[in-house]
Amino acid sequence: MISAPGTIPSPSSGSIDLFFLSIHAYGLMIAAGVVAAIWLAGRRLEAAGVGTRDDMVSIGTWAVLAGVAGARVYYIVTDASDPWREPGKWLQVWNGGLGIPGGLAAGILVAMWRARRRGVSPAGLFTAAAPAVPLAQAIGRLGNWFNQELFGRPTDLPWALEIDDAHLPVGYASGTTFHPTFLYEALWNLALCGLLLVIDKRVRLRPGRLLAVYVVGYAVGRFWVEGLRIDPANSGGGWRLNQWTALAAAVGAVAYLLIDHLRHRGDVASQIAADPIATDPIAADPEAGVEGEYVSGDE
C-alpha cells in the first residue's frame, strides 16, 4: 500500500448537482474547454483580420461536434477493453472514453471544410486556433479527475492521486496512490498554450506553421504522459498505441515544417532584394507583419 500526506483526493461524485439538475462533471469540463477555446481563437481570428468571432463560433461548433464523434470512434476502436462488445455504452461519453488523436483528425478536417464555406483561410484559421486547442485540452482533462480514470503508475510523491476502492484497478490494494497523469497533461497543455502565444507574438511564422508547432509540442507531452498510464490499451514494440500515434504525429509535423521552410526560405530574401524599403516589413513599418502572413493582434 502506498500512502502519503498531502495527496490529491478524488471527488466523491462524478456529477455536480445544481438545484434539481445533476450535471456530469466530465461533460461540463469539456464544454468549458470548448467555450474557452472558441473565445480565444475568435479573438485572435478577428484581431488578425482573417475572419470574425461569429465565423469562429460557426467553425468551432462544427469542429467540436466532429471532434467528439471522431474521438469516441478512436477510443472504441483502439481501447484494449474491447468496448465494441458493449454497444449500449457507445454514446455514453460522459463516462469517459474520448481519444484525442481521433478528435483532432476529425475536428481539423471539418474545420477546413467549414472555414472554406465561411470564406476564411484555413491556414489563417489554424494559426489563430493553435493556442486555443491546448487550452481546451487542459480544461477538459479535469474531467478525468472527476471520473477517477486515466491515472498513472503507483507513486508516493506528495502530489499522488487518491482513488476510491470502486475505481481502483484490479491487483492494487486499497489506499494505493497514483500519478495524476491527467494533471500532468493539463499543465503541459497550459504551458504549451502560453508558449504558442509567445512564439506567435515574437516570430513571423507562415500561416499554418503554428498549428504544426502545436502538434509537435502536444505529441512530446502526450508521449511521456502516456508512458506513465496503466489503463488497458493496445500496445506493441514496448509502447502503447497512443505513444506510436504521438510519434507519428510529431514526425509528420516536423517534416511539414522542414518542407515548408525549404519551399519558402527564399521568399522574403527575394522580395527584399527587389525592393528593400517597400517589401521589408521592418523597414517599411516596424509594427507591420510580412505581407500575406498571419500577425497576431493579441496584446
Backbone torsions as a table, in degrees:
resi	resn	phi	psi	omega
1	MET	NA	137.9	177.8
2	ILE	-114.1	127.6	177.4
3	SER	-142.4	150.9	-179.4
4	ALA	-155.8	141.5	176.6
5	PRO	-68.2	147.2	176.3
6	GLY	79.9	17.7	178.8
7	THR	-71.6	166.1	178.4
8	ILE	-86.8	115.9	179.1
9	PRO	-77.4	150.1	173.3
10	SER	-87.8	151.9	-179.9
11	PRO	-66.4	152.1	-179.3
12	SER	-73.7	-18.3	-178.0
13	SER	-145.0	150.5	177.8
14	GLY	-91.0	10.1	-179.5
15	SER	-131.3	159.6	177.9
16	ILE	-118.3	124.1	-178.0
17	ASP	-94.2	122.0	175.9
18	LEU	-121.5	105.4	-176.9
19	PHE	56.0	-113.8	-177.8
20	PHE	-98.5	6.2	-178.6
21	LEU	-105.0	141.7	173.2
22	SER	-116.4	112.5	-173.9
23	ILE	-105.6	129.0	177.3
24	HIS	-68.4	120.4	-175.9
25	ALA	-63.3	-32.8	179.4
26	TYR	-59.5	-49.2	178.5
27	GLY	-66.6	-34.9	179.9
28	LEU	-64.9	-40.4	178.8
29	MET	-66.0	-39.9	177.4
30	ILE	-63.9	-44.1	179.3
31	ALA	-62.6	-41.0	178.8
32	ALA	-63.5	-39.8	177.5
33	GLY	-64.0	-40.1	178.9
34	VAL	-63.5	-45.4	-179.8
35	VAL	-61.2	-45.2	179.8
36	ALA	-62.9	-40.7	-178.5
37	ALA	-67.2	-44.2	-180.0
38	ILE	-65.0	-37.7	177.1
39	TRP	-61.5	-50.2	-177.7
40	LEU	-65.9	-45.9	-178.9
41	ALA	-65.0	-39.2	178.8
42	GLY	-65.3	-39.7	177.9
43	ARG	-62.9	-43.3	-179.4
44	ARG	-71.5	-37.7	179.4
45	LEU	-62.2	-44.2	-178.7
46	GLU	-70.7	-40.5	-179.7
47	ALA	-64.5	-31.2	-179.8
48	ALA	-82.1	-8.4	-178.8
49	GLY	74.0	18.1	-179.0
50	VAL	-88.0	-29.3	-178.2
51	GLY	-171.1	-168.2	-178.9
52	THR	-114.3	169.8	177.0
53	ARG	-67.4	-32.1	175.2
54	ASP	-63.3	-38.3	175.5
55	ASP	-58.9	-44.1	-177.5
56	MET	-66.0	-37.9	178.1
57	VAL	-62.6	-44.9	-179.9
58	SER	-64.6	-49.8	-179.3
59	ILE	-63.4	-44.4	-177.9
60	GLY	-63.8	-38.4	179.8
61	THR	-62.1	-47.6	178.5
62	TRP	-63.9	-43.1	-177.8
63	ALA	-65.1	-38.4	-179.9
64	VAL	-66.7	-44.2	179.1
65	LEU	-60.4	-45.0	178.3
66	ALA	-66.0	-38.9	-179.4
67	GLY	-63.7	-42.2	178.5
68	VAL	-63.6	-43.5	178.8
69	ALA	-63.3	-45.5	179.5
70	GLY	-64.5	-38.8	179.7
71	ALA	-66.5	-37.6	179.8
72	ARG	-69.2	-43.2	179.3
73	VAL	-62.5	-43.1	179.1
74	TYR	-59.6	-43.2	179.9
75	TYR	-64.9	-46.5	-177.3
76	ILE	-61.4	-40.9	-176.4
77	VAL	-74.9	-35.2	-171.1
78	THR	-101.6	-16.8	-175.4
79	ASP	-67.8	135.7	-175.3
80	ALA	-72.0	-13.3	179.5
81	SER	-82.0	6.3	175.8
82	ASP	54.7	59.3	-179.4
83	PRO	-64.9	-13.2	175.6
84	TRP	-58.5	-23.7	-178.2
85	ARG	-75.2	-11.1	-179.9
86	GLU	-125.1	72.3	-176.8
87	PRO	-60.1	-22.0	178.6
88	GLY	-65.8	-15.8	-178.3
89	LYS	-103.5	1.3	-175.6
90	TRP	-58.0	-37.9	-175.0
91	LEU	-94.1	-0.2	-177.2
92	GLN	-84.3	65.2	-176.4
93	VAL	-67.8	-20.8	-179.7
94	TRP	-69.1	-15.2	176.6
95	ASN	-90.0	9.5	-178.8
96	GLY	93.7	174.6	177.8
97	GLY	102.4	56.2	174.7
98	LEU	-124.8	122.4	179.6
99	GLY	-93.0	110.2	-174.1
100	ILE	-57.0	-40.4	179.1
101	PRO	-56.0	-42.8	178.2
102	GLY	-67.2	-37.0	178.7
103	GLY	-65.9	-42.2	178.8
104	LEU	-63.7	-45.0	-178.8
105	ALA	-61.1	-49.2	-178.8
106	ALA	-67.2	-42.0	-179.0
107	GLY	-63.2	-42.2	-179.7
108	ILE	-65.1	-43.5	-179.2
109	LEU	-62.7	-45.3	-179.3
110	VAL	-70.5	-35.0	177.3
111	ALA	-62.9	-39.5	176.8
112	MET	-61.2	-46.1	179.0
113	TRP	-61.4	-47.1	-176.4
114	ARG	-69.0	-35.7	179.0
115	ALA	-62.1	-43.7	178.9
116	ARG	-63.9	-37.1	177.5
117	ARG	-65.1	-30.2	-179.5
118	ARG	-92.3	-1.1	-179.4
119	GLY	75.7	26.1	-179.6
120	VAL	-105.7	134.6	177.6
121	SER	-63.8	122.2	178.6
122	PRO	-57.9	-38.8	179.7
123	ALA	-63.7	-43.6	177.3
124	GLY	-64.9	-38.8	177.6
125	LEU	-60.7	-47.0	-176.5
126	PHE	-67.2	-32.4	175.8
127	THR	-66.8	-42.0	179.2
128	ALA	-67.3	-35.8	-173.8
129	ALA	-87.7	-15.6	-173.1
130	ALA	-52.4	-49.3	179.9
131	PRO	-71.9	-21.1	-177.1
132	ALA	-74.6	-30.0	-178.2
133	VAL	-63.4	-51.1	177.8
134	PRO	-66.1	-25.4	174.9
135	LEU	-63.8	-45.5	177.8
136	ALA	-62.9	-41.1	-179.7
137	GLN	-64.9	-39.4	-179.5
138	ALA	-61.6	-44.4	180.0
139	ILE	-70.3	-43.7	-178.4
140	GLY	-62.3	-32.2	-179.1
141	ARG	-61.3	-23.3	178.7
142	LEU	-64.3	-20.8	176.7
143	GLY	-62.3	-30.7	178.0
144	ASN	-66.2	-30.0	176.6
145	TRP	-65.5	-44.5	179.5
146	PHE	-64.3	-34.5	-180.0
147	ASN	-85.5	-5.3	-177.6
148	GLN	51.9	59.3	-176.0
149	GLU	-142.0	166.3	174.2
150	LEU	56.5	40.0	175.0
151	PHE	-93.8	175.4	-173.0
152	GLY	-104.6	-159.2	-177.0
153	ARG	-66.0	161.3	176.8
154	PRO	-60.6	144.0	178.1
155	THR	-155.9	157.4	175.6
156	ASP	-114.8	21.7	176.9
157	LEU	-61.1	154.3	-178.0
158	PRO	-58.6	-25.6	179.9
159	TRP	-101.0	21.2	179.1
160	ALA	-60.6	152.9	-175.5
161	LEU	-98.6	129.8	174.1
162	GLU	-84.6	139.7	177.9
163	ILE	-127.3	131.4	179.8
164	ASP	-74.4	164.0	-172.4
165	ASP	-61.2	-30.0	-178.3
166	ALA	-67.0	-24.6	-178.6
167	HIS	-110.4	6.8	-176.8
168	LEU	-74.3	130.6	178.4
169	PRO	-62.3	151.8	179.3
170	VAL	-61.9	134.8	176.9
171	GLY	99.2	-4.3	-179.6
172	TYR	-110.6	138.3	-177.4
173	ALA	-74.6	152.2	176.8
174	SER	-58.7	134.9	-178.9
175	GLY	95.9	-6.3	177.5
176	THR	-64.9	138.8	178.3
177	THR	-113.9	155.1	-168.1
178	PHE	-132.9	163.6	172.9
179	HIS	-64.8	127.6	176.9
180	PRO	-81.1	75.1	-173.9
181	THR	-63.0	-28.4	175.5
182	PHE	-60.9	-38.0	179.9
183	LEU	-71.4	-40.6	177.1
184	TYR	-57.9	-45.9	-178.4
185	GLU	-69.2	-37.0	178.5
186	ALA	-62.5	-45.5	179.6
187	LEU	-66.6	-39.1	176.9
188	TRP	-60.1	-44.3	-178.7
189	ASN	-67.5	-37.1	176.1
190	LEU	-63.2	-43.3	177.7
191	ALA	-63.9	-38.9	179.4
192	LEU	-65.6	-40.2	176.3
193	CYS	-58.5	-47.7	179.0
194	GLY	-62.6	-41.2	179.7
195	LEU	-62.8	-42.4	-179.9
196	LEU	-64.6	-37.5	177.7
197	LEU	-64.9	-40.4	178.9
198	VAL	-66.3	-46.1	179.3
199	ILE	-59.0	-44.3	-177.4
200	ASP	-64.7	-31.2	-179.2
201	LYS	-79.1	-33.3	-171.8
202	ARG	-102.4	-18.1	-175.9
203	VAL	-124.2	134.2	178.1
204	ARG	-85.7	91.2	177.9
205	LEU	-90.2	145.7	173.9
206	ARG	-64.2	150.3	178.6
207	PRO	-54.4	133.4	178.7
208	GLY	98.9	-25.6	-176.8
209	ARG	-68.2	-32.5	-177.7
210	LEU	-63.6	-35.1	177.8
211	LEU	-65.5	-38.2	177.7
212	ALA	-64.7	-38.0	176.6
213	VAL	-62.8	-40.4	175.9
214	TYR	-58.7	-46.6	-178.3
215	VAL	-58.4	-44.4	178.9
216	VAL	-62.1	-48.3	-178.2
217	GLY	-62.9	-43.5	179.9
218	TYR	-67.3	-41.4	-177.9
219	ALA	-62.2	-40.2	179.0
220	VAL	-62.5	-46.9	179.4
221	GLY	-64.9	-43.2	-178.5
222	ARG	-65.3	-33.7	-178.8
223	PHE	-61.1	-49.3	-176.2
224	TRP	-75.7	-33.4	177.0
225	VAL	-66.4	-42.5	179.9
226	GLU	-60.0	-34.6	179.9
227	GLY	-66.1	-17.7	178.8
228	LEU	-89.3	-18.4	-171.9
229	ARG	-75.3	151.9	-177.8
230	ILE	-121.9	2.7	177.4
231	ASP	-68.3	153.5	-178.2
232	PRO	-59.2	135.4	179.4
233	ALA	-156.7	147.1	173.5
234	ASN	-64.4	142.7	-177.2
235	SER	-150.3	168.7	178.5
236	GLY	-175.5	147.1	179.8
237	GLY	64.6	23.0	179.4
238	GLY	86.2	-2.3	179.6
239	TRP	-121.9	154.1	173.3
240	ARG	-76.2	158.0	-177.7
241	LEU	-55.9	-42.5	-178.7
242	ASN	-67.1	-24.2	173.9
243	GLN	-70.3	-41.6	175.8
244	TRP	-63.8	-40.2	178.2
245	THR	-63.1	-43.3	178.9
246	ALA	-62.5	-41.2	179.1
247	LEU	-63.0	-44.8	179.3
248	ALA	-62.6	-41.3	179.4
249	ALA	-64.3	-43.2	-179.9
250	ALA	-64.0	-44.8	179.7
251	VAL	-62.5	-42.7	179.0
252	GLY	-63.1	-42.2	-179.0
253	ALA	-68.0	-41.2	177.7
254	VAL	-64.1	-40.8	178.4
255	ALA	-62.2	-41.4	177.8
256	TYR	-61.5	-46.7	-179.5
257	LEU	-61.3	-41.5	-179.8
258	LEU	-66.4	-47.2	-179.6
259	ILE	-64.3	-42.2	-179.8
260	ASP	-65.1	-36.8	177.2
261	HIS	-64.6	-45.4	-179.3
262	LEU	-64.8	-35.5	-179.3
263	ARG	-71.5	-30.7	-171.8
264	HIS	-119.0	9.0	-174.5
265	ARG	-64.9	-24.0	-179.3
266	GLY	-94.8	-1.3	-174.8
267	ASP	-61.2	-56.3	-175.9
268	VAL	-67.5	-40.6	-178.8
269	ALA	-60.8	-41.2	-179.3
270	SER	-69.6	-35.0	178.7
271	GLN	-66.9	-43.2	-178.5
272	ILE	-68.3	-36.8	178.6
273	ALA	-63.7	-35.6	-179.8
274	ALA	-73.7	-39.5	-178.3
275	ASP	-154.5	85.2	-172.7
276	PRO	-63.6	-23.5	-179.3
277	ILE	-87.9	-46.6	-175.1
278	ALA	-74.3	-30.1	-173.5
279	THR	-103.6	-16.9	178.4
280	ASP	-80.0	114.6	-176.0
281	PRO	-62.1	-28.7	-179.5
282	ILE	-76.7	-43.2	-179.4
283	ALA	-68.4	-40.1	-177.3
284	ALA	-74.6	-42.7	-176.6
285	ASP	-161.5	109.2	-177.4
286	PRO	-58.9	-21.2	-177.6
287	GLU	-93.5	-7.0	-174.6
288	ALA	-91.8	160.7	176.5
289	GLY	-103.4	174.3	177.6
290	VAL	-65.1	135.8	-177.5
291	GLU	-56.5	132.1	176.9
292	GLY	87.0	-3.3	-178.8
293	GLU	-108.7	153.6	178.6
294	TYR	-71.2	133.0	174.5
295	VAL	-128.8	123.8	-177.1
296	SER	-66.2	143.1	176.3
297	GLY	-105.4	8.1	-179.7
298	ASP	-66.7	147.1	176.4
299	GLU	-111.6	NA	NA
